[in-house]
Amino acid sequence: MSKSSTVTVREKPVEHVASATVGGLTIHGETIIVETDQRIELVDLTNRVMEFARRFDIREGLISLWSMHTTCALFINEFQTALLSDMKRFLEEMVARDAEWMHNDPDHSDCDRANADSHLRALLLGHNLTLQVSGGEVVLGQWQRILMAELDGPRARSLRIQIFGVNNS
């Protein structure tokens, strides 16, 4: 077994912006960058995603949001200061940073970031969301917010967002 991670290589790199429209159907995807300031940070992306949906005048459809990183997760939850503190504490208690992880051990891995805890925390949260668009708006419950979890920051994170749906026209 190799100490190095297996790299995923596309034949053609992902375009920063890509669009297609056929009849009343629109598909548009783009890469957005989110800058973080802390090792573990929770960022509210709701307004950014809602503004993205409104730009394309989609009546009914879907938005896909995808993290391009293994230590950056996406999920839906409430965005409230005390709860955010609880979430960070929960992640830190569920996966201890200083445990003896093989990924952090030079005898088993070539990773120099000692970030096994970040990878394992991402397993708990997931890397993508699919959201409904109805009546031109993202469908969310009263307290639901679209959150990104930075688990190995601070860093610039790339997220891929794509909308797919039927135009209002």
Secondary structure, 3 states (H helix, E strand, C coil): CCCCCCCCCCCCCCCCEEEEEECCEEEEEEEEEEECCCCCEEEECHHHHHHHHHHCCEEEEEEEEEECCCCEEEEEECCCHHHHHHHHHHHHHHCCCCCCCHHHCCCCCCCCCCCHHHHHHHHHHCCEEEEEEECCEECCCCCCEEEEEECCCCCEEEEEEEEEEEECC
